[in-house]
């Protein structure tokens, strides 16, 4: 029987870069026929082990990779590579010095106390993070590959002693593994896309599992790490927009989700905690109301109304939902509650106190773990097992399930609704997600950050990343990094990203920088327009927007030191910052504020400004009314 090759997933051009660099340093030795010696081959693959490990982690834990990087424990790495501490440090230092990887965090503990749990975290630099990847078959005659990786992996599978919990977890894991090995495929458009590549296939790292499923390589990592944890599979790792290209028994996936599932899970979790710790005490009225409002799907509306953020909810519901998780559910306890926490406590004081108590008695992330445990017990230990017993094929995705037919989905829906009612005590509503038939496989969808950046800067990007001077900008991730030694990628808001881009652009164009003080923070942010340098991007944007909306050709030289523009002898417009712009009557010195660029979009208030200029009495009446 032919031995199956072990393979690494690597960025294109990496092997050539390592060979070129280390050959110049005399670290690689060659035979008379010009081939690497066995020791040099082993050394090369010990180097390649690190980027392969980073990419595997990036594929399986995309969000964690972006936020925290990948934890590499030095002692474990040294043992895996069978190298001394100095030799292992040399490999890590090489990748950092050559600008291939970067250090994200100095020390991270994945447990309590022991030295083995202490790790540094790394990820690829901007330049290498955006390269396409490929599967590289490793030579079986390499002693490092054979003894340290292949045989080590095989020995891991020889464990026979398992607890009842482990066996129960294996039922779900083995079932999902069987689905991916035997029943999961890809859409014909994906097959056509990869088949059209004449050379060795290079693909976006996000497409790794699509390519692996297509080639039946079975490089799947499916795991449920501990009891009551979530199950992780290619479906949980793959990007949402790529799910439409997966098939189950040759048919596109059909998704079944619980509406407002996280809030329902929180209602179940807080009630369970209360009953366990306050036995014999009746449930508080507000805790009952919390569950009822969560069942009705109206919690966000109630909370936004109490907080005075209804307009925010209406504008972007998803953003407001994330705000609840970020500012309360999954944040550390604070002595001074923020506005959202104050609103939550005013509506549901008992629920608020229970969540705070849980985070106080354990760790602030304990509340998130408890919610996941409730989800896993319901979705995996109950719903999934009942579906297996009924002989229905499905794929798990945390609080959702995917099927191949509507008939199977209806059975699953009935099981799910009954399970939440019987085991969780809540009534749930469900929603079905069906995909349109793809006509082609698109390598990369247009990213919302790219669209916003292009719109605000009036430029068209060839790629979502670029270099300006000594600085790398990644528009999709909203990060920037300089060539300076020790520089790290820094996550920014869109506002900060554009500010730094424009600042750097101005410097590269040779425009003199001016530093202005704004809210006790020095901001360097110069923009050139019509041979004039504006003090801020907000003034610049309001200026050109007024020109566009009114058809009036404005003269930049008319803006005075107070950022006022004289429309005529009677009226002046004051260009404010993000939150303050106004129209002023120069004779009476009365003015009306229009809230600023952020609070009141300029495209809405510019027509009003022009109207007020033409109708003087309207302005006077407005001010008098105030």
C-alpha positions as CSV (number, residue, x, y, z in Angstrom):
1,X,0.0,0.0,0.0
2,X,1.4,3.4,-1.0
3,X,2.1,5.7,1.8
4,X,0.1,8.9,1.6
5,X,2.1,12.1,1.5
6,X,2.0,14.7,4.3
7,X,1.4,18.2,3.0
8,X,1.8,21.8,4.1
9,X,-0.3,24.7,3.1
10,X,2.0,27.6,2.2
11,X,1.9,31.1,0.8
12,X,3.2,31.2,-2.8
13,X,6.8,32.2,-3.1
14,X,7.8,31.3,0.5
15,X,9.9,28.3,-0.2
16,X,11.9,30.2,-2.8
17,X,12.4,33.1,-0.4
18,X,13.6,30.9,2.4
19,X,16.0,28.9,0.1
20,X,17.4,32.1,-1.4
21,X,18.0,33.7,2.0
22,X,19.5,30.7,3.8
23,X,21.6,29.7,0.8
24,X,23.3,33.1,0.9
25,X,24.0,32.6,4.6
26,X,25.5,29.2,3.9
27,X,22.9,27.3,6.0
28,X,21.9,25.0,3.1
29,X,24.3,22.4,1.7
30,X,24.0,20.7,-1.7
31,X,25.1,17.4,-3.2
32,X,27.3,17.2,-6.2
33,X,24.1,17.0,-8.4
34,X,23.0,20.3,-7.0
35,X,20.2,18.9,-4.7
36,X,19.7,19.7,-1.1
37,X,21.3,17.3,1.4
38,X,19.1,15.3,3.7
39,X,20.0,17.5,6.7
40,X,19.2,20.7,4.6
41,X,15.8,19.2,3.5
42,X,15.0,18.6,7.2
43,X,16.0,22.1,8.1
44,X,13.9,23.6,5.3
45,X,10.8,21.8,6.4
46,X,11.4,22.8,10.0
47,X,11.3,26.4,8.8
48,X,8.2,25.7,6.8
49,X,6.4,24.1,9.8
50,X,5.9,27.6,11.3
51,X,4.0,29.3,8.4
52,X,2.1,26.1,7.8
53,X,0.9,26.1,11.4
54,X,-0.1,29.8,11.2
55,X,-2.1,29.1,8.0
56,X,-3.9,26.1,9.4
57,X,-4.9,28.1,12.5
58,X,-6.0,31.0,10.2
59,X,-8.2,28.6,8.2
60,X,-9.9,27.0,11.3
61,X,-10.1,30.1,13.5
62,X,-10.3,33.0,11.2
63,X,-11.8,35.6,13.7
64,X,-9.3,34.6,16.5
65,X,-6.4,34.9,14.0
66,X,-7.4,38.4,13.0
67,X,-7.9,39.6,16.5
68,X,-5.2,37.8,18.5
69,X,-2.9,36.0,16.1
70,X,-1.9,32.4,16.7
71,X,-0.4,31.2,20.0
72,X,2.9,29.4,19.6
73,X,4.4,27.9,22.8
74,X,8.2,28.0,22.5
75,X,8.8,24.8,24.5
76,X,6.3,22.8,22.4
77,X,7.7,24.2,19.1
78,X,11.3,23.4,20.2
79,X,10.2,19.8,21.0
80,X,8.3,19.4,17.7
81,X,11.2,20.6,15.6
82,X,13.8,18.7,17.7
83,X,16.0,21.8,17.9
84,X,17.9,23.6,20.7
85,X,16.4,26.8,22.1
86,X,18.9,28.9,20.1
87,X,18.1,27.1,16.9
88,X,14.3,27.5,17.5
89,X,14.7,31.2,18.3
90,X,16.7,31.6,15.1
91,X,13.8,30.3,13.0
92,X,11.3,32.7,14.6
93,X,13.7,35.6,14.4
94,X,14.3,34.9,10.7
95,X,10.6,35.1,9.8
96,X,10.2,38.3,11.9
97,X,13.4,40.0,10.5
98,X,12.4,39.1,6.9
99,X,9.0,40.7,7.4
100,X,7.1,37.4,6.9
101,X,5.5,37.1,10.3
102,X,5.0,39.6,13.2
103,X,4.6,39.3,16.9
104,X,1.1,40.2,18.1
105,X,1.2,39.6,21.9
106,X,4.2,39.0,24.1
107,X,2.7,36.5,26.5
108,X,-0.7,34.8,26.5
109,X,-1.8,32.2,29.1
110,X,-4.2,29.5,27.8
111,X,-4.6,28.1,31.3
112,X,-3.7,29.0,34.8
113,X,-0.1,29.1,36.0
114,X,1.9,26.4,34.2
115,X,4.8,27.4,32.0
116,X,3.5,25.2,29.2
117,X,0.5,27.4,28.8
118,X,2.5,30.6,28.3
119,X,2.7,31.5,24.6
120,X,3.5,34.4,22.3
121,X,1.1,35.0,19.4
122,X,2.0,35.6,15.8
123,X,0.4,36.2,12.4
124,X,1.6,37.0,8.9
125,X,2.6,40.6,8.0
126,X,0.3,42.5,5.6
127,X,2.4,41.6,2.6
128,X,2.4,37.8,3.2
129,X,-1.1,37.7,4.7
130,X,-2.6,38.6,1.3
131,X,-0.7,36.1,-0.8
132,X,-2.5,33.1,-2.4
133,X,-1.7,29.7,-0.9
134,X,-1.3,26.2,-2.2
135,X,-0.9,22.6,-1.0
136,X,2.7,21.5,-0.9
137,X,3.5,17.8,-0.7
138,X,6.3,17.1,1.7
139,X,8.9,14.4,0.9
140,X,8.3,11.2,2.9
141,X,12.0,10.5,3.0
142,X,12.5,13.6,5.3
143,X,13.1,12.2,8.7
144,X,11.5,15.3,10.3
145,X,8.3,14.8,8.3
146,X,8.2,11.1,8.8
147,X,9.2,10.8,12.5
148,X,8.0,14.0,14.0
149,X,4.8,14.7,12.1
150,X,3.4,11.6,10.3
151,X,4.2,9.1,13.1
152,X,3.3,11.5,15.8
153,X,-0.1,12.2,14.3
154,X,-0.7,8.4,13.9
155,X,0.2,7.8,17.6
156,X,-2.4,10.4,18.6
157,X,-5.2,8.2,17.1
158,X,-4.3,5.1,19.1
159,X,-5.9,6.2,22.3
160,X,-8.5,3.6,23.4
161,X,-9.5,4.7,26.9
162,X,-12.5,7.1,26.6
163,X,-14.9,8.6,29.2
164,X,-18.7,8.5,28.6
165,X,-18.5,12.2,27.9
166,X,-15.8,11.6,25.2
167,X,-17.9,8.9,23.6
168,X,-21.0,11.1,23.6
169,X,-19.0,13.9,22.0
170,X,-17.5,11.4,19.4
171,X,-21.0,10.5,18.2
172,X,-21.6,14.0,17.0
173,X,-18.0,14.5,15.8
174,X,-17.9,11.2,13.9
175,X,-21.3,11.8,12.3
176,X,-20.2,15.3,11.0
177,X,-16.9,13.8,9.8
178,X,-18.8,11.1,7.9
179,X,-21.0,13.8,6.3
180,X,-18.0,15.8,5.1
181,X,-16.1,12.7,3.8
182,X,-19.1,11.0,2.0
183,X,-21.9,13.5,1.4
184,X,-20.6,17.1,1.3
185,X,-19.5,18.4,-2.1
186,X,-19.1,21.7,-3.9
187,X,-21.2,23.4,-6.6
188,X,-20.3,22.8,-10.3
189,X,-19.1,26.5,-10.6
190,X,-16.4,25.8,-8.0
191,X,-15.3,22.7,-10.0
192,X,-15.2,24.7,-13.2
193,X,-13.2,27.5,-11.5
194,X,-10.4,25.3,-10.2
195,X,-10.4,23.1,-13.3
196,X,-9.6,26.2,-15.4
197,X,-6.3,26.6,-13.7
198,X,-3.6,25.1,-15.9
199,X,-0.7,25.5,-13.5
200,X,-0.4,24.3,-9.9
201,X,-3.5,25.6,-8.1
202,X,-3.0,28.8,-6.1
203,X,-6.1,30.0,-4.2
204,X,-7.3,32.4,-1.6
205,X,-6.8,31.0,1.9
206,X,-10.5,31.4,2.5
207,X,-11.2,28.8,-0.3
208,X,-9.0,26.1,1.3
209,X,-11.9,23.9,2.4
210,X,-13.7,24.3,-0.9
211,X,-10.6,23.1,-2.7
212,X,-10.1,20.3,-0.2
213,X,-13.7,19.1,-0.5
214,X,-13.4,19.2,-4.3
215,X,-10.2,17.2,-4.4
216,X,-11.5,14.7,-1.7
217,X,-8.4,15.4,0.3
218,X,-10.3,15.0,3.6
219,X,-8.1,17.6,5.4
220,X,-11.0,18.3,7.8
221,X,-10.7,19.3,11.4
222,X,-13.9,18.5,13.2
223,X,-13.8,18.8,16.9
224,X,-15.8,19.4,20.1
225,X,-13.0,20.2,22.4
226,X,-14.7,19.7,25.8
227,X,-18.0,18.7,27.2
228,X,-20.8,21.1,26.4
229,X,-18.6,23.1,24.0
230,X,-19.5,24.0,20.5
231,X,-18.6,21.8,17.5
232,X,-16.1,23.2,15.0
233,X,-16.0,22.0,11.4
234,X,-15.3,23.4,7.9
235,X,-18.8,24.9,7.9
236,X,-18.0,27.0,11.0
237,X,-14.7,28.1,9.5
238,X,-15.8,28.9,6.0
239,X,-17.0,32.5,5.2
240,X,-20.7,33.1,5.2
241,X,-20.8,34.1,1.6
242,X,-19.1,30.9,0.5
243,X,-21.7,28.6,2.0
244,X,-23.8,28.8,-1.1
245,X,-21.2,26.8,-2.9
246,X,-21.4,23.8,-0.6
247,X,-23.7,20.9,-1.3
248,X,-25.1,18.0,0.7
249,X,-25.9,14.9,-1.4
250,X,-25.4,17.1,-4.5
251,X,-28.0,19.7,-3.4
252,X,-27.5,23.2,-2.2
253,X,-27.7,23.7,1.6
254,X,-30.9,25.0,3.2
255,X,-30.4,26.6,6.5
256,X,-32.6,26.6,9.6
257,X,-32.0,29.3,12.3
258,X,-33.6,30.3,15.5
259,X,-34.7,33.9,15.5
260,X,-33.0,35.9,18.2
261,X,-31.3,32.7,19.5
262,X,-28.6,34.4,21.6
263,X,-31.2,36.4,23.6
264,X,-33.2,33.2,24.2
265,X,-30.1,31.4,25.3
266,X,-29.4,34.2,27.7
267,X,-32.9,34.0,29.1
268,X,-32.6,30.3,29.7
269,X,-29.1,30.6,31.2
270,X,-30.0,33.4,33.7
271,X,-33.1,31.5,34.8
272,X,-31.1,28.3,35.3
273,X,-28.5,30.2,37.3
274,X,-31.2,31.8,39.5
275,X,-32.9,28.5,40.2
276,X,-29.6,26.8,41.1
277,X,-28.4,29.5,43.4
278,X,-31.7,30.8,44.9
279,X,-33.7,27.7,45.5
280,X,-37.2,28.2,46.8
281,X,-37.3,31.8,45.7
282,X,-39.8,32.8,43.0
283,X,-38.6,34.1,39.7
284,X,-38.5,38.0,39.7
285,X,-41.2,39.6,37.5
286,X,-38.6,41.3,35.4
287,X,-36.8,38.0,34.7
288,X,-40.1,36.5,33.4
289,X,-40.7,39.7,31.3
290,X,-37.1,39.4,29.9
291,X,-37.9,35.9,28.6
292,X,-41.3,36.9,27.2
293,X,-39.8,39.9,25.4
294,X,-36.9,37.8,24.0
295,X,-39.5,35.2,22.7
296,X,-41.3,38.1,21.0
297,X,-38.1,39.4,19.5
298,X,-38.6,42.9,20.9
299,X,-35.7,43.1,23.4
300,X,-33.5,45.4,21.2
301,X,-36.5,47.7,20.6
302,X,-37.2,48.0,24.3
303,X,-33.5,48.5,25.1
304,X,-32.9,51.1,22.3
305,X,-36.0,53.0,23.4
306,X,-34.9,53.1,27.1
307,X,-31.4,54.2,26.0
308,X,-32.6,56.8,23.5
309,X,-31.0,54.9,20.6
310,X,-34.0,54.0,18.5
311,X,-32.6,55.7,15.4
312,X,-29.4,53.7,15.7
313,X,-31.3,50.5,15.9
314,X,-33.4,51.4,12.9
315,X,-30.4,52.4,10.9
316,X,-28.3,49.3,11.6
317,X,-29.9,46.6,13.6
318,X,-26.9,44.3,13.4
319,X,-24.6,47.0,14.7
320,X,-26.8,47.7,17.7
321,X,-27.0,43.9,18.5
322,X,-23.2,43.8,18.5
323,X,-23.2,46.8,20.8
324,X,-25.1,44.9,23.4
325,X,-22.7,42.0,23.3
326,X,-19.6,44.2,23.4
327,X,-20.7,46.7,26.0
328,X,-22.4,44.3,28.4
329,X,-22.7,40.6,27.7
330,X,-19.1,39.9,26.9
331,X,-17.4,42.8,28.6
332,X,-15.7,43.1,32.0
333,X,-17.8,44.4,34.9
334,X,-17.5,48.2,35.5
335,X,-17.9,50.3,38.6
336,X,-19.4,52.9,36.4
337,X,-22.0,51.3,34.2
338,X,-22.2,52.7,30.6
339,X,-25.4,54.1,29.2
340,X,-26.4,50.7,27.6
341,X,-25.9,48.9,31.0
342,X,-27.9,51.6,32.8
343,X,-30.8,51.1,30.3
344,X,-30.6,47.3,30.7
345,X,-30.6,47.6,34.5
346,X,-33.5,50.0,34.5
347,X,-35.6,47.5,32.5
348,X,-34.4,44.2,33.9
349,X,-32.6,44.8,37.3
350,X,-32.7,41.1,38.3
351,X,-31.3,39.9,35.0
352,X,-28.6,42.5,35.1
353,X,-27.6,41.6,38.6
354,X,-27.4,37.8,37.8
355,X,-25.1,38.4,34.8
356,X,-22.9,40.7,36.8
357,X,-22.8,38.2,39.6
358,X,-21.7,35.4,37.3
359,X,-18.9,37.5,35.9
360,X,-17.9,38.6,39.4
361,X,-17.8,35.1,40.9
362,X,-15.9,33.6,38.0
363,X,-14.3,35.4,35.1
364,X,-15.9,38.1,32.9
365,X,-16.0,35.6,30.0
366,X,-17.9,33.0,32.1
367,X,-21.2,34.4,31.0
368,X,-20.3,33.7,27.3
369,X,-19.2,30.2,28.2
370,X,-22.5,29.5,30.0
371,X,-24.5,30.7,27.0
372,X,-22.5,28.5,24.7
373,X,-23.1,25.5,27.0
374,X,-26.8,26.0,26.9
375,X,-26.7,26.3,23.1
376,X,-24.5,23.1,22.8
377,X,-26.7,21.0,25.1
378,X,-29.8,22.0,23.2
379,X,-28.5,21.9,19.6
380,X,-25.9,19.1,19.8
381,X,-26.9,16.8,22.7
382,X,-30.6,16.9,21.9
383,X,-31.6,18.2,18.5
384,X,-28.7,16.7,16.6
385,X,-28.9,13.3,18.3
386,X,-32.7,13.1,17.5
387,X,-31.9,13.9,13.8
388,X,-29.3,11.1,13.7
389,X,-31.9,8.7,15.2
390,X,-34.4,9.7,12.5
391,X,-31.8,9.1,9.8
392,X,-31.8,12.7,8.5
393,X,-28.6,14.1,7.0
394,X,-27.6,17.6,8.3
395,X,-24.6,19.8,9.1
396,X,-24.2,21.7,12.4
397,X,-23.5,25.4,12.6
398,X,-23.7,26.5,16.3
399,X,-27.3,27.7,16.7
400,X,-28.3,26.7,13.2
401,X,-28.6,23.5,11.1
402,X,-28.3,22.9,7.4
403,X,-30.2,20.3,5.4
404,X,-30.4,19.2,1.7
405,X,-34.2,19.2,1.3
406,X,-37.2,21.1,2.6
407,X,-38.7,17.8,3.8
408,X,-35.8,17.1,6.1
409,X,-35.8,20.7,7.3
410,X,-39.4,20.5,8.3
411,X,-38.7,17.5,10.5
412,X,-35.7,19.3,11.9
413,X,-37.8,22.4,12.6
414,X,-40.3,20.4,14.6
415,X,-37.6,18.7,16.7
416,X,-35.9,22.0,17.3
417,X,-39.1,23.9,18.4
418,X,-40.1,21.0,20.7
419,X,-36.6,20.7,22.2
420,X,-36.4,24.4,23.1
421,X,-39.8,24.3,24.7
422,X,-39.3,21.1,26.6
423,X,-35.7,21.5,27.7
424,X,-35.3,25.3,27.7
425,X,-38.8,26.5,28.5
426,X,-39.0,29.0,25.7
427,X,-41.1,29.3,22.6
428,X,-39.0,29.9,19.5
429,X,-39.5,31.3,16.0
430,X,-37.4,30.0,13.1
431,X,-36.3,31.3,9.8
432,X,-35.2,29.5,6.6
433,X,-32.2,30.5,4.5
434,X,-32.2,29.4,0.9
435,X,-29.5,30.3,-1.6
436,X,-30.0,31.3,-5.3
437,X,-28.3,29.0,-7.8
438,X,-24.8,30.4,-8.5
439,X,-24.0,31.1,-12.1
440,X,-20.3,31.5,-11.4
441,X,-17.8,31.1,-8.6
442,X,-16.6,34.6,-7.6
443,X,-13.1,34.6,-6.2
444,X,-13.7,37.6,-4.0
445,X,-16.8,39.6,-3.2
446,X,-16.5,43.3,-2.9
447,X,-15.9,44.2,0.7
448,X,-18.0,46.9,2.4
449,X,-14.8,48.6,3.8
450,X,-13.4,48.7,0.3
451,X,-16.6,50.3,-1.0
452,X,-16.8,52.9,1.7
453,X,-13.1,53.8,1.3
454,X,-13.4,54.2,-2.4
455,X,-16.5,56.3,-2.0
456,X,-15.0,58.6,0.7
457,X,-11.6,59.1,-1.1
458,X,-12.8,59.1,-4.7
459,X,-10.2,56.5,-5.8
460,X,-10.5,53.1,-7.4
461,X,-8.5,50.3,-5.8
462,X,-6.9,47.6,-7.9
463,X,-6.4,45.5,-4.7
464,X,-7.7,45.8,-1.2
465,X,-4.2,46.5,0.1
466,X,-1.5,48.9,-1.1
467,X,1.7,50.6,0.1
468,X,2.2,54.4,0.3
469,X,5.7,55.5,1.2
470,X,6.9,53.3,4.1
471,X,3.3,52.3,5.1
472,X,1.1,49.3,4.2
473,X,-2.6,49.9,4.2
474,X,-5.1,47.0,4.2
475,X,-8.6,48.5,3.4
476,X,-10.5,45.3,4.0
477,X,-9.1,44.8,7.5
478,X,-8.7,48.5,8.2
479,X,-5.1,48.0,9.4
480,X,-1.9,49.8,8.7
481,X,1.8,49.0,9.4
482,X,5.0,50.8,8.7
483,X,8.4,49.4,7.6
484,X,9.9,50.6,10.9
485,X,11.5,47.9,13.0
486,X,9.1,46.6,15.6
487,X,6.1,48.1,13.9
488,X,2.9,46.1,14.2
489,X,-0.4,46.0,12.3
490,X,-2.9,48.2,14.0
491,X,-6.7,47.8,13.7
492,X,-8.4,51.1,13.1
493,X,-11.9,52.6,12.6
494,X,-12.8,53.8,9.1
495,X,-12.4,57.4,10.3
496,X,-8.9,56.8,11.7
497,X,-7.9,54.8,8.6
498,X,-8.9,57.5,6.2
499,X,-7.3,60.2,8.4
500,X,-3.9,58.3,8.4
501,X,-4.2,57.6,4.7
502,X,-4.8,61.2,3.8
503,X,-2.1,62.4,6.2
504,X,0.4,60.0,4.5
505,X,-0.8,60.9,1.0
506,X,-0.2,64.6,1.9
507,X,3.3,63.9,3.1
508,X,4.1,61.9,0.0
509,X,2.9,64.8,-2.2
510,X,5.1,67.2,-0.3
511,X,2.3,69.2,1.4
512,X,3.4,71.0,4.6
513,X,1.8,69.4,7.6
514,X,0.0,71.5,10.2
515,X,-1.0,70.1,13.5
516,X,-4.3,71.2,15.1
517,X,-5.6,70.5,18.6
518,X,-9.0,68.7,18.7
519,X,-10.6,67.3,21.9
520,X,-7.2,67.3,23.6
521,X,-5.7,65.1,20.9
522,X,-3.2,66.3,18.3
523,X,-4.4,65.3,14.8
524,X,-2.3,65.8,11.7
525,X,-4.8,65.7,8.8
526,X,-4.1,67.9,5.9
527,X,-5.9,67.8,2.5
528,X,-5.2,69.7,-0.7
529,X,-8.1,70.9,-2.7
530,X,-8.1,73.7,-5.4
531,X,-4.6,74.7,-4.3
532,X,-5.7,75.2,-0.7
533,X,-4.9,73.2,2.4
534,X,-7.9,72.5,4.6
535,X,-7.6,72.1,8.4
536,X,-9.6,68.9,8.5
537,X,-11.2,66.3,6.3
538,X,-14.7,67.3,7.6
539,X,-14.3,70.9,6.3
540,X,-13.0,69.6,3.0
541,X,-15.9,67.1,2.6
542,X,-18.5,69.7,3.5
543,X,-17.0,72.2,1.1
544,X,-17.0,69.9,-1.9
545,X,-20.4,68.5,-1.0
546,X,-22.0,72.0,-0.9
547,X,-20.5,72.7,-4.3
548,X,-21.9,69.5,-5.7
549,X,-25.4,69.8,-4.2
550,X,-25.9,73.5,-4.9
551,X,-24.0,74.0,-8.2
552,X,-22.4,77.0,-6.7
553,X,-18.6,77.4,-7.3
554,X,-17.2,78.3,-3.9
555,X,-13.9,80.1,-3.3
556,X,-11.7,78.5,-0.7
557,X,-10.0,81.8,0.0
558,X,-13.2,83.1,1.6
559,X,-12.9,80.6,4.5
560,X,-11.5,82.7,7.4
561,X,-9.6,81.6,10.5
562,X,-12.8,80.7,12.3
563,X,-13.7,78.3,9.4
564,X,-16.6,80.6,8.2
565,X,-17.5,81.0,4.6
566,X,-19.1,84.3,3.4
567,X,-22.0,83.5,1.1
568,X,-22.8,87.2,0.8
569,X,-23.0,90.3,3.0
570,X,-25.8,88.8,5.1
571,X,-25.0,85.2,5.6
572,X,-22.0,83.0,6.6
573,X,-21.7,79.3,6.9
574,X,-19.5,77.9,9.7
575,X,-17.7,74.7,8.8
576,X,-17.8,72.6,12.0
577,X,-16.1,69.4,12.9
578,X,-17.9,66.1,13.1
579,X,-20.7,67.4,15.4
580,X,-21.1,71.2,14.8
581,X,-21.9,73.2,11.7
582,X,-24.1,76.2,11.5
583,X,-25.5,79.1,9.4
584,X,-25.0,82.6,10.9
585,X,-26.7,86.0,10.2
586,X,-23.7,88.4,10.3
587,X,-25.8,91.4,11.3
588,X,-27.8,89.9,14.1
589,X,-25.1,87.4,15.0
590,X,-27.9,84.8,15.4
591,X,-27.3,81.3,14.2
592,X,-28.9,77.9,13.8
593,X,-26.8,74.7,14.3
594,X,-27.3,71.8,11.9
595,X,-25.8,69.2,14.1
596,X,-22.6,68.5,12.2
597,X,-21.4,66.1,9.6
598,X,-22.1,63.0,11.7
599,X,-25.3,63.8,13.5
600,X,-27.0,65.3,10.5
601,X,-25.7,64.2,7.0
602,X,-24.6,67.1,4.9
603,X,-26.6,66.0,1.9
604,X,-29.7,66.6,4.0
605,X,-28.9,69.9,5.6
606,X,-27.2,71.7,2.6
607,X,-30.5,72.3,0.8
608,X,-31.9,73.7,4.0
609,X,-28.9,76.0,4.3
610,X,-29.4,77.4,0.8
611,X,-33.1,77.8,1.5
612,X,-32.4,79.8,4.7
613,X,-30.0,82.0,2.8
614,X,-32.7,82.8,0.3
615,X,-35.4,83.2,2.9
616,X,-34.0,85.4,5.7
617,X,-37.2,85.4,7.7
618,X,-37.2,81.6,8.0
619,X,-33.9,81.7,9.8
620,X,-35.0,84.5,12.2
621,X,-38.2,82.6,13.0
622,X,-36.3,79.4,13.6
623,X,-33.9,81.1,16.0
624,X,-36.8,82.9,17.7
625,X,-38.6,79.7,18.2
626,X,-35.6,78.2,19.9
